[in-house]
Amino acid sequence: MSMEQPSPTNPAFGEAKKALAPYIRTRQEVAHIRRVLALHLKSQVDDKGDAKLLAPISLACESANKLPTTSGTHGLRKEYLRALKANVKARQEFARLTTESQITKEKEVEEISLGPYLALEKQKQKLERLRILQKYVDSLAIKTPAFASFLEQPAASIEALPQLPEEAIASAARSGSESSTVNLDDLIQDLERDVLRAKLLLKSEKDLLAKIQAEQQKQLRRKSSLKAAEPDQTLKALEKTRNELISWVEEELGKAGDSDAQPENPSKPRDSEVPIEQAVTEVRKKYARYLRERKGLLEAFARPAVPDIAPKTEDKDIPQEPQNTSEVGEIAGFITPYLSELLAISREQKSLSQQRSHLTTSLAKQNKETIQVFDRLAEESHLLPKYQLPQKRSRKGTGTFAEEVNIAVKEGPGVSHRAEEWTYAAQASSIDTMEAVCVNVDEGKTALEEAKKALDRLDQMLGYSARKTGKGDSSGGDIWLQEAESGGAKDENTNIWSTIDGQLGVL
């Protein structure tokens, strides 16, 4: 079986290929041409050649809107350019007028359509309100007075109803006399509403009476329990009252110290200050309260009760027998001579509490200012975040959030803790700096040794062996002085030509 011979090529295809041969390139040639063009354009853009062309540069062309000038043209070309300019100008004017007309039309449409739209919206809102009112009116008409939730109104609005004006009553009477027919349904509904209002008012009055009676019973029980209270409970109550009075006095003194320590703000207006009359009334109230508490305390000290040593009975409802008044009088006689001393002791305690509160406030202010300074420096510093305390780093990220909060509250970082953080950060930073310096010095020594070795190799290549012997000399003499003394001999014996030693034939 013989193979088919290829058909002869088309002569037209060959001619076209020959004509297009100068314009057809391979991929490698195209890439080479592009690189050459890019380098040429790069050299034209920047003389130094530093700029990089990130994208191909397209050929620069004039704007399509820019028309050529008529200077230097004649005949039909000049007339054509004039007509072209007139056409462009007319198109621009037409576009401007079109946009202006569209804007005016939109404004007119908005102005025309806005009024009816607003009126329609108002009518819709009014219709919605009327629908809501009609809905509730229909629900009230369906309900009967048997429901408990019918016409529930607060008692405050029912107690004092406003009186109708006489003119409205007279006009209603005239309209009623003029009308021949009376609407009985409306009258019945009004009567039902009045009855329901009266029932609601009666119910509210009963609830109020029940609350008042319950409060009176609670007060009577409290008084009876106070009368039947045991002596030790009375003493505990007096001690608690005394402690509360002392704490209240300390708080007031601390507040007074804070207010005195704060500088007055000159920019604050005088209108914001408290009136004198109001301040006087507050002082009078506090002084009256102080007198009442003091009077009660003195009466309690004057009439103490003997604590009952007998075991307590489980039944607390059984009333206790009143104590003998003679025993109370004897105990009061024993305590009365010591009242002056007790008062003196109370005054001393008060002065001590004042001094303690003053010292506490001053120390707290100084501590607060110091902590604020430390916190501000910590925010501006770069050492504390980098160099933290070991216990703080070890505790960070371990345990739950509640445990970390409890530990932070127990430790209570103060001035000493912050100073310790700064000290540790400074020491750690100095240690790191010393380590970095040592590492750099070691690297410098290594580089110096390598440079010396390179110089030795270079000397050996050039034939300067005397320098190497001078380096190996352990006498510690001056190297440059030795080289200067033996310079002539070195030039004669150890130059680059002496190494050849007349053996040019060997080379």
C-alpha positions as CSV (number, residue, x, y, z in Angstrom):
1,M,0.0,0.0,0.0
2,S,1.6,3.2,-1.1
3,M,1.6,6.5,0.9
4,E,-0.3,9.4,-0.5
5,Q,1.9,12.3,-1.8
6,P,1.3,15.8,-0.2
7,S,-0.6,18.1,-2.5
8,P,1.4,21.0,-4.0
9,T,1.1,24.3,-2.1
10,N,-1.2,27.0,-3.3
11,P,0.7,29.7,-5.2
12,A,-1.5,32.5,-3.8
13,F,-0.8,31.3,-0.2
14,G,2.9,31.4,-1.0
15,E,2.7,34.9,-2.4
16,A,0.8,36.1,0.7
17,K,3.2,34.5,3.0
18,K,6.1,36.1,1.2
19,A,4.4,39.5,1.4
20,L,3.7,39.2,5.1
21,A,7.1,37.7,6.0
22,P,8.7,41.0,7.1
23,Y,5.8,41.6,9.6
24,I,5.6,38.0,11.1
25,R,7.8,37.3,14.1
26,T,8.2,34.4,16.4
27,R,7.4,34.7,20.1
28,Q,11.1,35.0,21.1
29,E,11.6,37.9,18.6
30,V,8.5,39.6,19.8
31,A,9.6,39.4,23.5
32,H,13.0,40.7,22.5
33,I,11.5,43.7,20.6
34,R,9.3,44.5,23.5
35,R,12.2,44.5,25.9
36,V,14.2,46.8,23.6
37,L,11.3,49.2,23.3
38,A,10.7,49.2,27.1
39,L,14.4,50.0,27.7
40,H,14.2,52.8,25.1
41,L,11.1,54.3,26.6
42,K,12.6,54.0,30.1
43,S,15.6,55.9,29.0
44,Q,13.4,58.6,27.5
45,V,11.2,58.9,30.6
46,D,14.1,59.1,33.1
47,D,17.7,60.0,32.2
48,K,19.0,58.3,35.3
49,G,17.2,55.0,34.6
50,D,15.8,54.7,38.1
51,A,12.1,54.7,37.2
52,K,10.4,51.4,36.5
53,L,7.7,50.9,33.9
54,L,5.0,48.9,35.6
55,A,2.7,48.9,32.6
56,P,3.2,49.5,28.8
57,I,3.1,53.1,27.8
58,S,0.4,53.9,25.2
59,L,1.0,56.3,22.4
60,A,0.1,59.9,23.3
61,C,-2.7,61.3,21.3
62,E,-4.5,64.6,21.4
63,S,-7.9,64.8,22.9
64,A,-10.8,64.2,20.5
65,N,-12.5,67.4,21.7
66,K,-9.5,69.5,20.8
67,L,-9.9,70.9,17.3
68,P,-7.1,72.0,15.0
69,T,-6.6,75.6,14.4
70,T,-7.5,77.3,11.1
71,S,-4.2,79.1,10.8
72,G,-2.2,77.9,7.8
73,T,-5.2,76.2,6.1
74,H,-6.9,77.4,2.9
75,G,-9.9,76.6,0.9
76,L,-12.3,73.8,1.8
77,R,-10.3,72.6,4.8
78,K,-10.6,76.0,6.4
79,E,-14.4,76.2,5.8
80,Y,-14.7,72.6,7.1
81,L,-12.9,73.5,10.3
82,R,-15.1,76.5,10.9
83,A,-18.2,74.5,10.4
84,L,-16.8,71.8,12.7
85,K,-16.2,74.4,15.5
86,A,-19.7,75.8,15.0
87,N,-21.1,72.3,15.3
88,V,-19.2,71.5,18.5
89,K,-20.3,74.8,20.0
90,A,-23.9,74.2,19.1
91,R,-23.8,70.7,20.6
92,Q,-22.4,72.0,23.8
93,E,-25.0,74.7,24.0
94,F,-27.7,72.1,23.3
95,A,-26.4,69.8,26.1
96,R,-26.3,72.8,28.5
97,L,-29.9,73.8,27.7
98,T,-31.1,70.2,27.9
99,T,-29.7,69.8,31.4
100,E,-31.1,73.1,32.6
101,S,-34.5,72.2,31.2
102,Q,-34.4,68.8,32.9
103,I,-33.5,70.4,36.3
104,T,-36.3,73.0,36.0
105,K,-38.8,70.3,35.1
106,E,-37.8,68.2,38.0
107,K,-38.1,71.1,40.4
108,E,-41.6,72.0,39.0
109,V,-42.7,68.4,39.3
110,E,-41.5,68.2,42.9
111,E,-43.2,71.5,43.8
112,I,-46.4,70.4,42.1
113,S,-46.5,66.9,43.5
114,L,-45.4,67.8,47.0
115,G,-48.5,69.7,48.1
116,P,-51.1,67.0,47.3
117,Y,-48.8,64.4,48.7
118,L,-48.5,66.2,52.0
119,A,-52.3,66.7,52.1
120,L,-52.8,63.1,51.3
121,E,-50.5,62.0,54.1
122,K,-52.3,64.2,56.6
123,Q,-55.6,62.8,55.6
124,K,-54.2,59.2,56.0
125,Q,-52.9,60.0,59.5
126,K,-56.3,61.5,60.5
127,L,-58.1,58.5,59.0
128,E,-55.8,56.1,61.0
129,R,-56.5,58.0,64.3
130,L,-60.2,57.9,63.6
131,R,-60.0,54.2,62.9
132,I,-58.3,53.6,66.2
133,L,-60.9,55.7,68.1
134,Q,-63.7,53.8,66.3
135,K,-62.1,50.5,67.2
136,Y,-62.0,51.3,71.0
137,V,-65.5,52.8,70.9
138,D,-66.8,49.6,69.4
139,S,-65.0,47.5,72.0
140,L,-66.5,49.6,74.8
141,A,-70.0,49.3,73.3
142,I,-69.6,45.5,73.2
143,K,-68.5,45.1,76.8
144,T,-71.0,45.0,79.6
145,P,-70.6,46.5,83.1
146,A,-70.1,43.0,84.6
147,F,-66.5,43.0,83.4
148,A,-63.9,44.1,86.1
149,S,-61.7,45.8,83.4
150,F,-64.5,48.1,82.2
151,L,-63.6,51.7,82.5
152,E,-60.7,51.2,84.8
153,Q,-59.5,54.6,85.8
154,P,-57.0,55.7,88.4
155,A,-58.5,57.0,91.7
156,A,-56.4,60.2,91.4
157,S,-58.3,61.3,88.3
158,I,-61.7,60.5,89.9
159,E,-61.3,62.2,93.2
160,A,-61.3,65.8,92.0
161,L,-63.3,66.1,88.8
162,P,-63.3,69.6,87.1
163,Q,-66.5,71.6,87.3
164,L,-68.2,72.4,84.1
165,P,-68.4,76.1,83.2
166,E,-71.8,77.8,83.6
167,E,-71.9,78.8,80.0
168,A,-71.6,75.2,78.8
169,I,-74.3,74.1,81.3
170,A,-76.6,76.9,80.1
171,S,-76.1,76.1,76.4
172,A,-76.7,72.4,77.1
173,A,-79.9,73.3,79.0
174,R,-81.1,75.4,76.1
175,S,-80.2,72.8,73.6
176,G,-82.0,70.2,75.8
177,S,-85.1,72.3,76.0
178,E,-85.1,73.0,72.3
179,S,-84.8,69.3,71.4
180,S,-88.1,67.6,71.6
181,T,-86.8,64.0,71.8
182,V,-84.4,62.7,74.5
183,N,-81.9,60.0,73.7
184,L,-82.5,57.4,76.4
185,D,-79.5,55.2,75.4
186,D,-77.0,58.0,76.0
187,L,-78.5,58.7,79.4
188,I,-78.3,55.0,80.4
189,Q,-74.7,54.8,79.3
190,D,-73.8,57.9,81.3
191,L,-75.6,56.5,84.3
192,E,-73.7,53.2,84.0
193,R,-70.4,55.0,83.7
194,D,-71.2,57.1,86.9
195,V,-72.0,53.9,88.8
196,L,-68.8,52.2,87.7
197,R,-66.8,55.2,88.7
198,A,-68.4,55.2,92.1
199,K,-67.6,51.5,92.5
200,L,-64.0,52.0,91.5
201,L,-63.6,54.9,93.9
202,L,-65.1,52.8,96.7
203,K,-62.7,50.0,95.9
204,S,-59.7,52.3,95.9
205,E,-60.8,53.7,99.3
206,K,-61.2,50.2,100.8
207,D,-57.7,49.3,99.5
208,L,-56.2,52.4,101.1
209,L,-58.0,51.7,104.4
210,A,-56.7,48.2,104.4
211,K,-53.1,49.4,103.8
212,I,-53.4,52.0,106.6
213,Q,-54.7,49.4,109.1
214,A,-51.9,47.0,108.1
215,E,-49.3,49.7,108.7
216,Q,-50.8,50.5,112.1
217,Q,-50.8,46.9,113.1
218,K,-47.1,46.6,112.1
219,Q,-46.3,49.7,114.2
220,L,-48.1,48.3,117.2
221,R,-46.2,45.0,116.9
222,R,-42.9,46.8,116.5
223,K,-43.6,48.8,119.6
224,S,-44.6,45.8,121.6
225,S,-41.5,43.9,120.4
226,L,-39.3,46.9,121.4
227,K,-40.9,47.0,124.9
228,A,-40.4,43.2,125.3
229,A,-36.8,43.3,124.0
230,E,-34.1,41.7,126.0
231,P,-31.4,43.7,127.8
232,D,-28.6,42.3,125.8
233,Q,-30.4,43.2,122.6
234,T,-30.8,46.7,123.9
235,L,-27.0,46.9,124.6
236,K,-26.2,45.6,121.1
237,A,-28.5,48.1,119.6
238,L,-26.9,50.9,121.6
239,E,-23.4,49.7,120.6
240,K,-24.4,49.5,116.9
241,T,-25.9,53.0,117.1
242,R,-22.6,54.3,118.6
243,N,-20.5,52.7,115.9
244,E,-22.8,54.1,113.2
245,L,-22.5,57.6,114.7
246,I,-18.7,57.3,114.8
247,S,-18.5,56.1,111.2
248,W,-20.9,58.9,110.1
249,V,-18.8,61.5,111.8
250,E,-15.6,60.1,110.2
251,E,-17.3,60.2,106.8
252,E,-18.5,63.8,107.2
253,L,-15.0,64.9,108.4
254,G,-13.4,63.1,105.4
255,K,-15.9,64.9,103.0
256,A,-15.1,68.2,104.7
257,G,-11.4,67.6,104.3
258,D,-11.8,66.7,100.6
259,S,-13.9,69.8,100.0
260,D,-11.3,72.0,101.8
261,A,-8.4,70.5,99.9
262,Q,-9.9,71.0,96.5
263,P,-9.0,74.4,94.9
264,E,-11.7,76.7,94.1
265,N,-12.5,77.0,90.5
266,P,-12.5,80.8,89.6
267,S,-14.3,80.1,86.3
268,K,-17.3,78.7,88.1
269,P,-20.2,81.2,88.1
270,R,-21.6,82.4,91.4
271,D,-25.2,81.4,90.4
272,S,-24.3,77.7,90.8
273,E,-23.5,78.1,94.5
274,V,-26.0,76.8,97.1
275,P,-28.2,79.6,98.6
276,I,-27.4,80.6,102.2
277,E,-31.0,79.9,103.4
278,Q,-30.9,76.3,102.1
279,A,-27.5,75.7,103.7
280,V,-28.7,77.1,107.0
281,T,-31.8,74.8,106.9
282,E,-29.6,71.8,106.2
283,V,-27.3,72.6,109.0
284,R,-30.3,73.0,111.4
285,K,-31.7,69.6,110.3
286,K,-28.3,67.9,110.9
287,Y,-27.9,69.6,114.3
288,A,-31.4,68.6,115.3
289,R,-30.7,65.0,114.3
290,Y,-27.5,65.1,116.3
291,L,-29.3,66.4,119.4
292,R,-31.9,63.6,119.1
293,E,-29.3,60.9,118.7
294,R,-27.2,62.4,121.6
295,K,-30.3,62.6,123.9
296,G,-31.3,59.0,123.1
297,L,-27.7,57.9,123.8
298,L,-27.6,59.7,127.2
299,E,-30.9,58.3,128.2
300,A,-29.8,54.8,127.3
301,F,-26.6,55.2,129.4
302,A,-28.7,56.6,132.3
303,R,-31.2,53.8,132.2
304,P,-29.2,50.6,131.5
305,A,-30.7,47.1,132.0
306,V,-29.1,44.1,133.7
307,P,-28.4,41.4,131.2
308,D,-30.4,38.2,131.8
309,I,-28.0,35.3,132.4
310,A,-30.8,32.7,132.4
311,P,-31.2,30.6,129.3
312,K,-33.5,31.8,126.7
313,T,-36.8,30.1,126.1
314,E,-37.8,28.9,122.7
315,D,-41.3,30.4,122.9
316,K,-40.8,34.1,122.1
317,D,-44.5,34.9,122.2
318,I,-44.6,34.6,126.0
319,P,-44.4,38.2,127.4
320,Q,-41.6,38.8,129.9
321,E,-42.1,40.2,133.3
322,P,-41.2,43.8,133.8
323,Q,-37.9,44.4,135.6
324,N,-37.8,45.9,139.0
325,T,-37.4,49.7,138.9
326,S,-35.3,49.7,142.0
327,E,-32.6,47.6,140.4
328,V,-32.6,50.0,137.4
329,G,-32.3,53.0,139.7
330,E,-29.3,51.4,141.6
331,I,-27.5,50.6,138.3
332,A,-28.2,54.2,137.1
333,G,-26.7,55.5,140.3
334,F,-23.6,53.4,139.8
335,I,-23.1,54.7,136.2
336,T,-24.0,58.4,136.7
337,P,-20.7,59.5,138.2
338,Y,-18.8,58.1,135.2
339,L,-20.8,60.0,132.6
340,S,-18.4,62.9,132.6
341,E,-15.4,60.6,132.0
342,L,-17.3,58.8,129.3
343,L,-18.0,62.2,127.6
344,A,-14.3,63.1,127.9
345,I,-13.4,59.8,126.4
346,S,-15.9,60.3,123.5
347,R,-14.4,63.8,122.8
348,E,-10.9,62.3,122.7
349,Q,-12.1,59.6,120.4
350,K,-13.7,62.2,118.2
351,S,-10.4,64.2,118.0
352,L,-8.5,61.1,117.3
353,S,-10.9,60.1,114.5
354,Q,-10.6,63.6,113.1
355,Q,-6.8,63.4,113.1
356,R,-6.9,59.9,111.6
357,S,-9.3,61.0,108.8
358,H,-7.1,64.0,108.0
359,L,-4.0,61.9,107.8
360,T,-5.8,59.2,105.8
361,T,-7.1,61.8,103.3
362,S,-3.7,63.5,102.9
363,L,-1.9,60.1,102.5
364,A,-4.6,58.9,100.0
365,K,-4.1,62.1,97.9
366,Q,-0.3,61.7,97.8
367,N,-0.7,58.0,97.0
368,K,-3.2,58.8,94.2
369,E,-0.9,61.5,92.7
370,T,2.1,59.2,92.8
371,I,0.1,56.4,91.2
372,Q,-1.2,58.7,88.5
373,V,2.4,59.8,87.7
374,F,3.5,56.1,87.5
375,D,0.6,55.2,85.3
376,R,1.3,58.1,82.9
377,L,5.0,57.2,82.6
378,A,4.0,53.5,82.1
379,E,1.7,54.5,79.2
380,E,4.5,56.5,77.6
381,S,7.3,53.9,78.3
382,H,8.4,51.1,76.0
383,L,10.3,49.2,78.7
384,L,7.4,48.0,81.0
385,P,5.5,46.1,78.3
386,K,8.7,44.4,77.1
387,Y,10.2,43.6,80.5
388,Q,7.5,42.4,83.0
389,L,8.0,40.9,86.4
390,P,8.5,37.1,86.4
391,Q,5.5,36.4,88.7
392,K,3.3,38.6,86.5
393,R,4.4,36.8,83.4
394,S,4.0,33.3,85.0
395,R,0.5,34.2,86.2
396,K,-0.5,35.7,82.9
397,G,-2.8,33.3,80.9
398,T,-3.2,30.8,83.8
399,G,-6.4,30.3,85.8
400,T,-9.8,31.6,85.2
401,F,-10.8,35.3,84.9
402,A,-12.4,35.2,88.4
403,E,-9.1,33.9,89.9
404,E,-7.0,36.6,88.2
405,V,-9.4,39.3,89.4
406,N,-9.3,38.0,93.0
407,I,-5.5,37.8,92.9
408,A,-5.3,41.4,91.6
409,V,-7.7,42.6,94.3
410,K,-5.7,40.9,97.1
411,E,-2.4,42.2,95.9
412,G,-3.6,45.8,95.4
413,P,-0.7,47.1,93.3
414,G,0.4,50.4,94.8
415,V,3.4,52.7,94.6
416,S,5.9,50.0,95.8
417,H,4.7,47.5,93.2
418,R,5.0,50.0,90.4
419,A,8.4,51.1,91.5
420,E,9.5,47.4,91.6
421,E,8.2,47.1,88.0
422,W,10.4,50.0,86.9
423,T,13.4,48.7,88.8
424,Y,13.1,45.3,87.2
425,A,12.6,46.8,83.7
426,A,15.7,49.0,84.0
427,Q,17.9,46.1,85.2
428,A,16.6,43.8,82.5
429,S,17.2,46.5,79.8
430,S,20.7,47.1,81.0
431,I,21.5,43.4,80.9
432,D,20.1,43.1,77.4
433,T,22.2,46.1,76.3
434,M,25.4,44.6,77.8
435,E,24.7,41.3,76.0
436,A,24.1,43.1,72.7
437,V,27.4,45.1,73.2
438,C,29.3,41.9,73.9
439,V,27.9,40.2,70.8
440,N,28.8,43.2,68.7
441,V,32.3,43.2,70.2
442,D,32.7,39.5,69.4
443,E,31.5,40.0,65.9
444,G,34.0,42.9,65.5
445,K,36.9,40.8,66.8
446,T,35.9,38.0,64.4
447,A,35.8,40.5,61.4
448,L,39.1,41.9,62.5
449,E,40.8,38.5,62.5
450,E,39.3,37.7,59.1
451,A,40.7,41.0,57.8
452,K,44.1,40.2,59.2
453,K,44.0,36.8,57.6
454,A,43.0,38.4,54.3
455,L,45.9,40.9,54.5
456,D,48.3,38.1,55.3
457,R,47.2,36.2,52.2
458,L,47.5,39.3,50.1
459,D,51.0,39.9,51.4
460,Q,51.9,36.3,50.7
461,M,50.6,36.7,47.1
462,L,52.5,39.9,46.6
463,G,55.7,38.5,48.2
464,Y,55.8,40.7,51.2
465,S,56.9,38.0,53.7
466,A,58.6,40.5,56.0
467,R,55.2,41.8,57.1
468,K,54.2,38.4,58.2
469,T,57.4,37.9,60.1
470,G,56.9,41.3,61.7
471,K,53.4,40.2,62.8
472,G,54.7,37.0,64.3
473,D,57.3,38.8,66.4
474,S,56.3,38.6,70.0
475,S,58.6,41.4,71.2
476,G,55.8,43.9,70.7
477,G,57.9,46.4,68.7
478,D,56.6,48.9,66.3
479,I,55.7,47.1,63.0
480,W,55.8,50.2,60.8
481,L,59.2,51.2,62.3
482,Q,60.6,47.7,61.4
483,E,59.2,48.0,57.9
484,A,60.8,51.4,57.5
485,E,64.2,50.2,58.6
486,S,64.1,47.1,56.4
487,G,62.3,48.8,53.5
488,G,65.3,48.9,51.1
489,A,66.1,45.2,51.6
490,K,62.5,44.3,51.1
491,D,62.3,46.2,47.8
492,E,65.5,44.5,46.6
493,N,64.7,40.9,47.7
494,T,60.9,40.6,48.0
495,N,59.4,42.5,45.1
496,I,57.1,40.9,42.6
497,W,59.9,40.4,40.0
498,S,62.3,38.7,42.4
499,T,59.9,35.8,42.7
500,I,60.4,35.0,39.1
501,D,64.2,34.8,39.7
502,G,65.1,34.8,36.0
503,Q,63.0,31.7,35.3
504,L,61.0,33.2,32.4
505,G,61.5,30.1,30.4
506,V,59.6,28.1,32.9
507,L,56.6,30.4,32.6
